[in-house]
């Protein structure tokens, strides 16, 4: 997955950063960043469709591809 997918949208960048830092709960991400929950849920679905995030038991986890992308973005 290209870095541009994350970096081209400020909300994707914020949400992906929180997930990469270990946050799993979309409600916490929503409240922490003052982003409406519906926006967070939609972006998480987009990331899941892009195979960067996996949703299990209501929690979000980076996939291996998501972890690799997070590492690349850290080095920027």
N, CA, C and O atoms as a GROMACS GRO file, in nm:
protein
  304
    1UNK      N    1   0.084  -0.118   0.000
    1UNK     CA    2   0.000   0.000   0.000
    1UNK      C    3   0.089   0.124   0.000
    1UNK      O    4   0.189   0.131   0.071
    2UNK      N    5   0.050   0.215  -0.078
    2UNK     CA    6   0.127   0.337  -0.093
    2UNK      C    7   0.107   0.430   0.026
    2UNK      O    8  -0.002   0.440   0.081
    3UNK      N    9   0.212   0.498   0.063
    3UNK     CA   10   0.206   0.592   0.174
    3UNK      C   11   0.107   0.704   0.147
    3UNK      O   12   0.046   0.758   0.239
    4UNK      N   13   0.091   0.738   0.020
    4UNK     CA   14   0.000   0.846  -0.018
    4UNK      C   15  -0.143   0.821   0.025
    4UNK      O   16  -0.217   0.916   0.051
    5UNK      N   17  -0.185   0.694   0.034
    5UNK     CA   18  -0.320   0.662   0.078
    5UNK      C   19  -0.344   0.718   0.217
    5UNK      O   20  -0.451   0.772   0.244
    6UNK      N   21  -0.249   0.706   0.305
    6UNK     CA   22  -0.261   0.756   0.442
    6UNK      C   23  -0.236   0.906   0.446
    6UNK      O   24  -0.314   0.980   0.505
    7UNK      N   25  -0.129   0.949   0.385
    7UNK     CA   26  -0.087   1.089   0.397
    7UNK      C   27  -0.176   1.187   0.322
    7UNK      O   28  -0.173   1.307   0.352
    8UNK      N   29  -0.256   1.140   0.228
    8UNK     CA   30  -0.339   1.231   0.149
    8UNK      C   31  -0.464   1.278   0.222
    8UNK      O   32  -0.536   1.365   0.172
    9UNK      N   33  -0.492   1.222   0.338
    9UNK     CA   34  -0.613   1.258   0.412
    9UNK      C   35  -0.574   1.280   0.558
    9UNK      O   36  -0.520   1.190   0.622
   10UNK      N   37  -0.602   1.400   0.610
   10UNK     CA   38  -0.558   1.432   0.747
   10UNK      C   39  -0.620   1.339   0.851
   10UNK      O   40  -0.554   1.305   0.949
   11UNK      N   41  -0.746   1.299   0.831
   11UNK     CA   42  -0.808   1.210   0.928
   11UNK      C   43  -0.747   1.070   0.920
   11UNK      O   44  -0.726   1.006   1.024
   12UNK      N   45  -0.721   1.021   0.799
   12UNK     CA   46  -0.655   0.890   0.786
   12UNK      C   47  -0.520   0.892   0.856
   12UNK      O   48  -0.484   0.797   0.926
   13UNK      N   49  -0.447   0.999   0.837
   13UNK     CA   50  -0.313   1.011   0.898
   13UNK      C   51  -0.324   1.006   1.051
   13UNK      O   52  -0.247   0.935   1.116
   14UNK      N   53  -0.417   1.081   1.107
   14UNK     CA   54  -0.434   1.084   1.253
   14UNK      C   55  -0.476   0.946   1.305
   14UNK      O   56  -0.417   0.895   1.401
   15UNK      N   57  -0.576   0.887   1.242
   15UNK     CA   58  -0.630   0.759   1.287
   15UNK      C   59  -0.525   0.648   1.271
   15UNK      O   60  -0.507   0.566   1.361
   16UNK      N   61  -0.457   0.646   1.157
   16UNK     CA   62  -0.353   0.545   1.136
   16UNK      C   63  -0.242   0.561   1.240
   16UNK      O   64  -0.191   0.462   1.292
   17UNK      N   65  -0.206   0.684   1.269
   17UNK     CA   66  -0.103   0.710   1.371
   17UNK      C   67  -0.143   0.656   1.507
   17UNK      O   68  -0.061   0.597   1.577
   18UNK      N   69  -0.269   0.677   1.545
   18UNK     CA   70  -0.316   0.624   1.673
   18UNK      C   71  -0.313   0.470   1.673
   18UNK      O   72  -0.272   0.409   1.771
   19UNK      N   73  -0.357   0.410   1.563
   19UNK     CA   74  -0.354   0.264   1.555
   19UNK      C   75  -0.210   0.212   1.560
   19UNK      O   76  -0.183   0.112   1.625
   20UNK      N   77  -0.120   0.280   1.492
   20UNK     CA   78   0.020   0.240   1.493
   20UNK      C   79   0.082   0.255   1.632
   20UNK      O   80   0.178   0.185   1.666
   21UNK      N   81   0.027   0.346   1.711
   21UNK     CA   82   0.077   0.366   1.848
   21UNK      C   83   0.016   0.269   1.948
   21UNK      O   84   0.052   0.269   2.066
   22UNK      N   85  -0.076   0.184   1.900
   22UNK     CA   86  -0.130   0.082   1.987
   22UNK      C   87  -0.275   0.101   2.029
   22UNK      O   88  -0.331   0.014   2.095
   23UNK      N   89  -0.337   0.212   1.992
   23UNK     CA   90  -0.478   0.230   2.027
   23UNK      C   91  -0.561   0.133   1.943
   23UNK      O   92  -0.532   0.112   1.825
   24UNK      N   93  -0.664   0.075   2.001
   24UNK     CA   94  -0.745  -0.025   1.932
   24UNK      C   95  -0.892   0.015   1.918
   24UNK      O   96  -0.963  -0.036   1.832
   25UNK      N   97  -0.938   0.106   2.003
   25UNK     CA   98  -1.080   0.140   2.015
   25UNK      C   99  -1.115   0.265   1.934
   25UNK      O  100  -1.058   0.372   1.957
   26UNK      N  101  -1.209   0.251   1.839
   26UNK     CA  102  -1.246   0.366   1.756
   26UNK      C  103  -1.310   0.477   1.838
   26UNK      O  104  -1.297   0.594   1.803
   27UNK      N  105  -1.379   0.443   1.945
   27UNK     CA  106  -1.441   0.546   2.029
   27UNK      C  107  -1.335   0.633   2.096
   27UNK      O  108  -1.349   0.755   2.104
   28UNK      N  109  -1.230   0.569   2.144
   28UNK     CA  110  -1.121   0.644   2.208
   28UNK      C  111  -1.054   0.735   2.105
   28UNK      O  112  -1.024   0.851   2.134
   29UNK      N  113  -1.029   0.683   1.987
   29UNK     CA  114  -0.968   0.762   1.880
   29UNK      C  115  -1.057   0.881   1.846
   29UNK      O  116  -1.008   0.993   1.829
   30UNK      N  117  -1.186   0.857   1.837
   30UNK     CA  118  -1.281   0.963   1.806
   30UNK      C  119  -1.277   1.074   1.910
   30UNK      O  120  -1.264   1.191   1.876
   31UNK      N  121  -1.288   1.036   2.036
   31UNK     CA  122  -1.289   1.135   2.144
   31UNK      C  123  -1.156   1.208   2.156
   31UNK      O  124  -1.153   1.330   2.170
   32UNK      N  125  -1.048   1.134   2.150
   32UNK     CA  126  -0.914   1.193   2.167
   32UNK      C  127  -0.887   1.299   2.061
   32UNK      O  128  -0.825   1.402   2.091
   33UNK      N  129  -0.932   1.275   1.938
   33UNK     CA  130  -0.899   1.364   1.827
   33UNK      C  131  -1.015   1.454   1.784
   33UNK      O  132  -1.003   1.529   1.688
   34UNK      N  133  -1.127   1.445   1.856
   34UNK     CA  134  -1.245   1.526   1.825
   34UNK      C  135  -1.289   1.506   1.680
   34UNK      O  136  -1.319   1.601   1.608
   35UNK      N  137  -1.293   1.378   1.639
   35UNK     CA  138  -1.339   1.340   1.506
   35UNK      C  139  -1.469   1.261   1.526
   35UNK      O  140  -1.472   1.169   1.608
   36UNK      N  141  -1.574   1.296   1.455
   36UNK     CA  142  -1.700   1.221   1.472
   36UNK      C  143  -1.680   1.071   1.455
   36UNK      O  144  -1.604   1.027   1.368
   37UNK      N  145  -1.747   0.993   1.539
   37UNK     CA  146  -1.731   0.848   1.538
   37UNK      C  147  -1.762   0.789   1.400
   37UNK      O  148  -1.695   0.695   1.358
   38UNK      N  149  -1.861   0.842   1.331
   38UNK     CA  150  -1.896   0.790   1.198
   38UNK      C  151  -1.779   0.809   1.100
   38UNK      O  152  -1.755   0.722   1.016
   39UNK      N  153  -1.707   0.919   1.112
   39UNK     CA  154  -1.591   0.944   1.026
   39UNK      C  155  -1.481   0.843   1.058
   39UNK      O  156  -1.421   0.786   0.967
   40UNK      N  157  -1.455   0.820   1.186
   40UNK     CA  158  -1.352   0.724   1.227
   40UNK      C  159  -1.389   0.585   1.177
   40UNK      O  160  -1.304   0.514   1.123
   41UNK      N  161  -1.514   0.546   1.195
   41UNK     CA  162  -1.557   0.413   1.151
   41UNK      C  163  -1.543   0.396   0.999
   41UNK      O  164  -1.499   0.291   0.952
   42UNK      N  165  -1.579   0.499   0.924
   42UNK     CA  166  -1.567   0.492   0.778
   42UNK      C  167  -1.421   0.480   0.735
   42UNK      O  168  -1.388   0.401   0.646
   43UNK      N  169  -1.334   0.557   0.798
   43UNK     CA  170  -1.192   0.552   0.763
   43UNK      C  171  -1.132   0.417   0.801
   43UNK      O  172  -1.051   0.363   0.726
   44UNK      N  173  -1.171   0.363   0.914
   44UNK     CA  174  -1.122   0.231   0.954
   44UNK      C  175  -1.169   0.126   0.853
   44UNK      O  176  -1.093   0.035   0.819
   45UNK      N  177  -1.293   0.138   0.805
   45UNK     CA  178  -1.341   0.045   0.701
   45UNK      C  179  -1.258   0.058   0.574
   45UNK      O  180  -1.224  -0.042   0.511
   46UNK      N  181  -1.226   0.182   0.536
   46UNK     CA  182  -1.141   0.203   0.417
   46UNK      C  183  -1.005   0.136   0.435
   46UNK      O  184  -0.954   0.071   0.344
   47UNK      N  185  -0.948   0.151   0.555
   47UNK     CA  186  -0.819   0.089   0.583
   47UNK      C  187  -0.830  -0.063   0.585
   47UNK      O  188  -0.737  -0.133   0.544
   48UNK      N  189  -0.942  -0.114   0.633
   48UNK     CA  190  -0.964  -0.259   0.631
   48UNK      C  191  -0.975  -0.308   0.487
   48UNK      O  192  -0.920  -0.413   0.453
   49UNK      N  193  -1.046  -0.233   0.403
   49UNK     CA  194  -1.057  -0.270   0.262
   49UNK      C  195  -0.921  -0.268   0.193
   49UNK      O  196  -0.895  -0.346   0.102
   50UNK      N  197  -0.834  -0.178   0.239
   50UNK     CA  198  -0.699  -0.168   0.184
   50UNK      C  199  -0.603  -0.268   0.250
   50UNK      O  200  -0.484  -0.272   0.218
   51UNK      N  201  -0.657  -0.348   0.341
   51UNK     CA  202  -0.581  -0.453   0.412
   51UNK      C  203  -0.470  -0.398   0.502
   51UNK      O  204  -0.367  -0.463   0.522
   52UNK      N  205  -0.492  -0.280   0.554
   52UNK     CA  206  -0.398  -0.221   0.649
   52UNK      C  207  -0.441  -0.248   0.792
   52UNK      O  208  -0.359  -0.249   0.884
   53UNK      N  209  -0.571  -0.268   0.811
   53UNK     CA  210  -0.630  -0.286   0.943
   53UNK      C  211  -0.720  -0.407   0.941
   53UNK      O  212  -0.785  -0.438   0.841
   54UNK      N  213  -0.723  -0.476   1.053
   54UNK     CA  214  -0.814  -0.589   1.072
   54UNK      C  215  -0.901  -0.556   1.192
   54UNK      O  216  -0.852  -0.508   1.294
   55UNK      N  217  -1.030  -0.582   1.179
   55UNK     CA  218  -1.123  -0.556   1.289
   55UNK      C  219  -1.163  -0.690   1.349
   55UNK      O  220  -1.220  -0.777   1.282
   56UNK      N  221  -1.132  -0.705   1.478
   56UNK     CA  222  -1.164  -0.829   1.551
   56UNK      C  223  -1.230  -0.794   1.683
   56UNK      O  224  -1.176  -0.715   1.761
   57UNK      N  225  -1.346  -0.853   1.707
   57UNK     CA  226  -1.418  -0.833   1.834
   57UNK      C  227  -1.432  -0.684   1.868
   57UNK      O  228  -1.419  -0.645   1.983
   58UNK      N  229  -1.460  -0.604   1.766
   58UNK     CA  230  -1.483  -0.462   1.787
   58UNK      C  231  -1.357  -0.378   1.806
   58UNK      O  232  -1.366  -0.258   1.830
   59UNK      N  233  -1.242  -0.438   1.796
   59UNK     CA  234  -1.116  -0.367   1.810
   59UNK      C  235  -1.039  -0.369   1.678
   59UNK      O  236  -1.057  -0.459   1.596
   60UNK      N  237  -0.954  -0.270   1.658
   60UNK     CA  238  -0.879  -0.256   1.533
   60UNK      C  239  -0.733  -0.292   1.556
   60UNK      O  240  -0.673  -0.252   1.656
   61UNK      N  241  -0.677  -0.366   1.465
   61UNK     CA  242  -0.537  -0.407   1.471
   61UNK      C  243  -0.473  -0.385   1.335
   61UNK      O  244  -0.535  -0.411   1.232
   62UNK      N  245  -0.350  -0.339   1.334
   62UNK     CA  246  -0.278  -0.327   1.209
   62UNK      C  247  -0.244  -0.467   1.157
   62UNK      O  248  -0.206  -0.555   1.235
   63UNK      N  249  -0.256  -0.486   1.029
   63UNK     CA  250  -0.213  -0.610   0.966
   63UNK      C  251  -0.062  -0.602   0.948
   63UNK      O  252   0.000  -0.500   0.980
   64UNK      N  253  -0.002  -0.707   0.897
   64UNK     CA  254   0.143  -0.702   0.870
   64UNK      C  255   0.175  -0.591   0.770
   64UNK      O  256   0.274  -0.519   0.785
   65UNK      N  257   0.090  -0.578   0.669
   65UNK     CA  258   0.110  -0.471   0.572
   65UNK      C  259   0.097  -0.334   0.639
   65UNK      O  260   0.173  -0.243   0.609
   66UNK      N  261   0.000  -0.321   0.729
   66UNK     CA  262  -0.017  -0.196   0.803
   66UNK      C  263   0.103  -0.166   0.890
   66UNK      O  264   0.145  -0.050   0.901
   67UNK      N  265   0.159  -0.268   0.953
   67UNK     CA  266   0.278  -0.249   1.036
   67UNK      C  267   0.398  -0.206   0.952
   67UNK      O  268   0.476  -0.120   0.994
   68UNK      N  269   0.412  -0.265   0.834
   68UNK     CA  270   0.522  -0.225   0.744
   68UNK      C  271   0.507  -0.080   0.700
   68UNK      O  272   0.604  -0.005   0.695
   69UNK      N  273   0.384  -0.042   0.669
   69UNK     CA  274   0.359   0.096   0.629
   69UNK      C  275   0.387   0.191   0.746
   69UNK      O  276   0.444   0.299   0.725
   70UNK      N  277   0.348   0.154   0.865
   70UNK     CA  278   0.375   0.237   0.983
   70UNK      C  279   0.526   0.257   1.001
   70UNK      O  280   0.570   0.367   1.033
   71UNK      N  281   0.603   0.151   0.980
   71UNK     CA  282   0.749   0.163   0.992
   71UNK      C  283   0.805   0.258   0.886
   71UNK      O  284   0.892   0.340   0.916
   72UNK      N  285   0.755   0.247   0.763
   72UNK     CA  286   0.801   0.337   0.656
   72UNK      C  287   0.766   0.481   0.689
   72UNK      O  288   0.847   0.571   0.666
   73UNK      N  289   0.649   0.504   0.743
   73UNK     CA  290   0.608   0.641   0.775
   73UNK      C  291   0.689   0.697   0.892
   73UNK      O  292   0.715   0.817   0.897
   74UNK      N  293   0.729   0.611   0.986
   74UNK     CA  294   0.812   0.656   1.099
   74UNK      C  295   0.947   0.709   1.050
   74UNK      O  296   1.002   0.803   1.106
   75UNK      N  297   0.998   0.647   0.945
   75UNK     CA  298   1.132   0.684   0.892
   75UNK      C  299   1.129   0.813   0.812
   75UNK      O  300   1.234   0.868   0.779
   76UNK      N  301   1.012   0.862   0.780
   76UNK     CA  302   1.000   0.985   0.700
   76UNK      C  303   1.039   1.106   0.779
   76UNK      O  304   1.036   1.217   0.727
   0.00000   0.00000   0.00000
